């Protein structure tokens, strides 16, 4: 699916409730849902949630390696790939309409779709900083040539998160995670939730711009081997009403699984040794 679903979080998920809005006409078979995960690459996107958790200490103002091997061990215990995929399967079996599943599989099972998923799956494993640098260089090259691909990347991003839910979700998980760390004594400073929210909202425009630019650079890196015509075809596929419904559901599932695991991680923060002030 479009690169890591931009690795965003849902406010509703972190709060513990998600509304799955697509109406079920014919519920998908579990075997078909398993195939759906593999064909679309969503199984790899779920696996990458654990990779993202390795950098969670940065939410606390700490270095990613601040807790050393203790943190890596904790992440492995909390972010169990098999459990995350089972949770996703359980939700999708109850909520994914067979017609929508067939629509998504038809695209991602095509020659172009298979190549896109392969590129996305490989990109999951690459270093984020490398992708950012290389992606920005590619964007500069495209813009110098008046290549339309940057415009298509923007359309792709808008298609999978038209309401910018990702930003609100990121803000919520940051607040919950920081407060949990404060209560657990991982950070020494007492945190005022209202003041924390005020600070986050004051920087909202800047953060949103950074997210959008980062997503565009990541897309440039991920889809660098595709022609502008192929990227346009992908953007148009993502903008199809049926695919919009698929992504609405897939985002919700992704957020549900991620939010569930980060809540579990927050509960385990007390096992870590206090480190430093924010």
N, C-alpha and C positions, 0 to 999 in steps of 0.2 A: 504494500500500500504506500501512498505518498510518504516519502522518507520519514520513517519512525513516527508517523502521525504527529510530527513536529514535537514529540516527546513532551506533550503538554498534560496538565492536570485539570481535573474538573472540580469546581467548588462544591457541587452537589455530592460528588464522590467522597471528598474529604469529610464532609459533614455526615456522611454515612447513608445517604439515600440518593438513588439515581432513578430518574423517570425514563423508561425505555419507550419512546413514543411511537415507533413504527407499528402499525396495526397488523396483527397476524391473520392472514387469510388461510394460508396453509403452512403450518409449522414445518421447519426443515428437519430432515432426518439427521440423527447424530453422526452417522457415517459421512453424510454429505457435508455437515459442518466441519468435521475433521479435514476433509478434502479442501473445503473452502479456506481453512486456516493455512494449509500448505500451499495451495495454488496462489493465493493472494500475498503470501509472505507474512501474514499476520502472526504466525507462530514465532517467527524470528523477531518480530517487533516486540512480542511479549517477552521473549527471552532477554531482549536488550534492556528491559526494565531493571534487571539486576545490575547490569553494567552501569546504568545511570546512577544507581544507589551508591556506588563507590565514591561519587563526588558529593554526596549529601552533606558532609562536614562543612563544605563551603557555604551552606545556608546559615551556618552558625558563626561565620566569620573566621573559620579555621582552615588550615591547609588540608587538602584531601587526605594526606598521610598522617594527620595529627594523632590518630589513635593506632597507627601501625597495623600489625597483623590482627589485633583484636577486632578492629572494625571490619576487615575483610572476612574474618570468621563469622562475625555477627550477620553480615549481609548474606553469606552463604546459608546460614541457618534460617533466615527470615524469607529470603527470595528464592524459594525452591521452584525451579522451572516447571516441574511436573504438576505441582499444586496450582500454579498460576494458569497453566494451560487447561487444567481440568475445570477450574472456576470459569474460565472463558467459554469452554464448551458447554457447561451447564447453563450459563446465561443465554448463549446463542441458540441452544436447542429449544429454549422456551420463547425466544423473542424474534428470531430471524425468519422472515417469510421466505418460502421456497422460491418464489418468483424473483425476489431481490437477490437471493443467493445465486440463482442461475444467471442473472444479469452480470453480477460481478465476476463469476467464474468464467463466463464467456469472454469477457474482456481480458482478464488476467491470464486466461488459458490460451489466448491467441499468441502468435509469434512475437508481436510487439510486447504484449503483456508479460510473457515469460522473460523476455530480456530486461524489462523494467524491474521485475521482481528480483531477478538475479543481481542487477546493479544495486538495488536497495539493500538486499541481504548482505552483500559484500561491504557496502558502505557502513552498515551497522557496526562492523568490526574495526573500522579505521579510527584513528585518533581524531578527536573533535577539533583540536587546535590546528592540526594539519589540514583538515577539511575546510576550516574557516579561511585559512591563509590561501590555500589553493583555489577555493571557491571565489574569493574576492578577486584574485588575479584573473580568473576566467570571466567574471562579470565585467571587469575593466576591458578585457579583450573583446567581448561581445559588444559592449557599448561603443567602443572605438570603431567597430565595423558596422555599427547600426544593425546588429543582429537582433531579431525580436525575442530571442529566448528569455532574457530577463523579464520581459512583460508576461511571458507565458508562465514563468515561475511564480510570479505574483498571483496570477489567476489560479494556479494550482493550490497555492496556500490559502487563498480566499475560499476556494471550493471546499476544502476540508474543515475549515473553521471560520465560517462566515460571520459569526457573532463575537469573535475574539474571546471565546470562553477560556482559552488556554491561559491568557494573562491573569484573569480573575482566579483561575485555579492555582496557578503558580503562586500568586500572592497568598492565597489561603493556606496552602501547604507549608509555605515558608513560616507563616505566623504560628500555625499549630506545631510545627517541628521545633521552632525556636522556643516557644513556651514550654514544650515538653522537655527540651534540653535544660532550660532554666530550672524547672521543677526537680529534675533528676540530679542537678548539681554539676552537669557536664560543663556548663559555663557559669562563672561565678556571679555575674551581674544579674540583679533582679530586673525582670522585663515587665514594663507596663504595656498591656495589650493595646490600649487606645493610642498611646504614643507611637507604638510600633506600626499600627495601621496608618496613622497620620503620616509617618515618614515614608511608608511604602506608596501611599497615594500621591504624595508630593513628587515622587519620581516616576509616576505611572507612564506619562507620555514618553519619557526617555527610554524606559524599559520596553514599552511596546515597539518603539522604533528599532531598538536593538534586536528584539525577537524577530521582527519582520526581516531585517537585514541579514540576520544570522540564518534564518530559514531560506532566504534567497541564495545566499552563498553556499549553504549546504546542498541545495537543489542543483546549483551549477556544478558542484563537485560530483554529486551522485549521478547526474545525467549527462556528463560531459561527452560520452560516446554516442549520444543520440543527436540526430539532425533536428533542426528547428521545426521541420514538418512533423517529426515524431513527437517532439515535446508538445507541439500544438495539439496533436491528436490526443495526447494524454490529458492535457488541460480540458479539452472538450469532453472527453470521457468522464472526467471527474465532475464536470458541470451538469451532466445528465441528471434529471430528477431522480431516477432510480438509484444512481450511484450516490447522490446526495443523501438519500435515506440510508443507504448502506453505511456511509461514513458517519452519519449521525449515530447510528447504532454502534459501529465499531469504535468510535471515539468514546462513547459511554462505557462500553465494555473495557476498553483499555484503561480508562480512568478508574473504573470500579476496581479492577485488579490492582492497579498501581496504588490507588488510595488505600485499599485494604492492607497492602504490604507495608506502606509507609506508616500507617497507624500502628501496625505490629512492631515496626522498627522503633517508633517513638516510645512504645511501652518498654522496650528493652534498653533504652538509653541509660537507665540507672546502673547497668552493668559496667559502664565505661568509667574511667577515671576522669575527674574534673581536669580541664585543660587550661583555658585562658578566658579572659574577658572578651566580649564582643568588641 
